[in-house]
Each structure stands twice: as structure tokens, then as C-alpha cells.
Amino acid sequence: MSKLITVSPSPHMYGGDNVKKLMYGVVLALLPAFLVSVYFFGIGALIVTAVSVVSCVGFEYLIQKHLMKTTPTITDGSAAVTGLLLAFNLPTNLPVWIILIGALVAIGVGKMSFGGLGNNPFNPALVGRIFLLISFPVQMTSFPKPIVSRTQYTDAVTGATPLEIIKEGISEGIPLSELMGQIPGYFDLFIGRMHGSMGEIGALALIIGGIYLLARKIITWHIPVSILSTIIVFTGILWAANPEANADPMFHILSGGIMLGAIYMATDYATSPMTPKGMWIYGIGIGVITVTIRVWGAYPEGVAFSILIMNAFVPIINKYIKPKRFGEEVKNG
């Protein structure tokens, strides 16, 4: 009995990835979109991102060290990712003090109140974003004009996003064909030349980052594909039924925060399902709720709300959609 067999609980396969590698992989994936935002919005994008990231990291350190009395884990990159994603959900002319409030809510309420990384049921960055949207609706819906506002910050020239223009115009009975002349063309939407937050512009840059995440196997394709395909099908049906009152699928995909949400936020490990089947249910739910809010809701955008709503269903999805256990008997008939 010189050699003992050690029996340990599953999982029994280990890879070379860890939290730090995964988090900084997300940071690298967001770099192209960040550069696009700096190009179009200039100093505002730099200030908002720097304040958001530094404050999220700082609040996590202070909460862990002085309130939770635990060893700070800010070097794992998760707080930096939360700060970066929060910045991508904010206008680039938002006052610093509002960004600080959003960071405190994201980290203090959305993450640390549940015990920290891996324990939070809701995406922390979206918790901060929704809190700010409800608390400061005017500041959160005043978006700088791209390129014109490069050297300006809080006094930048602002305007409505494409989603806001379409939403308001349709509610006033203006035909969609007339409204489409008031928004940027699809190529401009694709590269990011439009009003919006950092994460609402630059679909091309966000897709490039998404390909990197897929190649590195940091995320899987199930959630992004299920969300995008659901939105395409749902909006395609509405558009075919009444093209003068409903925008086409391409407009919905390229405008707003769908790309950011589908690729970078809905795929958060702690707040998304574990199985491919569960991911499909989760993604379809996000797509349906997003379109429902955009078309019939009070807000022109619904991605953040839809992800948080489906975050709440993840425990139920994980409970009932489970992979078959190794050695489990399969019943015939």
C-alpha cells in the first residue's frame, strides 16, 4: 500500500486557462472597438473609459479590503472588464461624478453584494448601466456627435441615436421610408459613424473582437448566434408584415447595443447557462425581449434589460437543462 489512489470530485480535466487569462482576453477583444470610439469621440471616450475602469478597480479593492475583510483580487482583471464594459454602455460626454456612481453600483451592488466574482447572478456592468439610465435619463440619453465632438467632453454637440429617431418618428406616424433618410447609411452604422455609446458604434470592430474570443475559445458561438438569429427572424417577420412601420433586420443588428450585448455581455460565465441547449434558450429569450422592447416598449433600446431579465432565469435553465451524466442509464421507449 505504498501508493494510494486519490479520489477527487469532478471535473477531472484541467486546462491552461484561468480567470486572469480569460479576463484580459476580453480586454484585448474590446481593444478594436475602443480604438474606433476614440477615433470618433476623441477625448470623451478616453476620459469615460479611464474613470470607469479605475473606479471599478478601486471600489472592488476598498470593498474587499475594508468591508469584506478579504484579500483583494483586483489583479484577476474582472473588475477592469466590468469597468470597460460599463464605459461601453455610457455616453462619452457623461460627467465624471455620474460615472463614479455607476461604477459603485456595478461593483458594490451588482457584484460584491453577492460575494464577488462567480457568485453574482446579474451582469454587474449592466446593473450599473440600468441604474444610471433610470436615475439620470437625460444625461444617459444625450450622445455626442461623432467626429465633431473629438476635442470636447461635457459640452460636446449631442444628437439622437438611430434607434431614437426611428422610435420617435414611428410613434408620430411618420413613414419609415422617410425616417431612414434621417439616419446614417448601413455602411456608417457598420463602421461606427453615428450617435451612440461606445458599445453601440463600430459593429465591425466588435465582430473582429468576437472572432478573437471564439478563436481563443473564451466564448462559444451558441449565445451570440441564438441572439442574432432570433432578432433577425423576429424583426424580419415584422418588417415583411409592415415595412413602413417596422425597420428591417439589418438596421436592428447594426444599431444599438446588440453586437456588444450578444458577444461580450450575454456570454458572461457567471450569468449565462452552462449547457449549449440552455444557451440557446437563454439567447432566444434575450432576442425576443430585445425586439419586444424596441418595437412596443417605452425605450428605443432593450438589450440591457433583456440580458438582465434572462440572467434571472439562468438558475432555472441550469436546473432543468442538464448534460447527461457519465454512466447514466438511457431508458428505451
Number of C-alpha atoms within 10 A of each C-alpha: 4 3 5 6 6 5 6 7 5 6 6 6 5 6 5 5 10 9 13 13 14 19 19 16 18 22 19 15 21 26 15 18 27 24 17 22 29 21 16 24 29 21 19 26 27 18 18 26 24 15 18 31 22 16 22 30 24 17 21 24 20 14 18 19 14 11 9 15 10 11 10 16 16 17 12 17 20 23 31 23 22 26 30 24 28 27 30 28 24 29 26 33 26 23 15 14 10 16 25 20 15 29 34 22 25 29 27 22 16 22 25 20 14 14 13 18 18 12 13 18 19 24 25 28 29 25 23 27 25 20 16 20 16 10 12 12 12 10 17 21 19 22 24 30 21 23 15 14 21 21 12 16 21 16 11 20 16 19 17 17 24 23 21 18 16 26 24 14 17 18 11 9 10 14 16 18 12 12 18 16 9 11 18 16 13 14 11 15 24 21 17 27 22 26 27 30 25 31 26 27 31 27 25 19 22 26 18 15 23 25 15 18 22 13 11 12 12 18 21 17 18 18 26 27 17 21 27 22 17 21 26 19 14 17 25 18 15 17 16 12 11 12 15 17 20 21 24 19 19 15 18 23 19 23 24 26 23 28 26 27 24 23 25 20 24 28 23 17 14 16 24 27 29 17 14 16 17 23 27 20 20 25 30 22 19 32 27 18 21 25 23 17 17 19 21 11 14 10 14 21 23 23 26 23 19 22 28 21 16 23 24 14 18 21 16 12 21 17 10 9 17 14 12 9 7 6 6 7 8 7 5 4 3
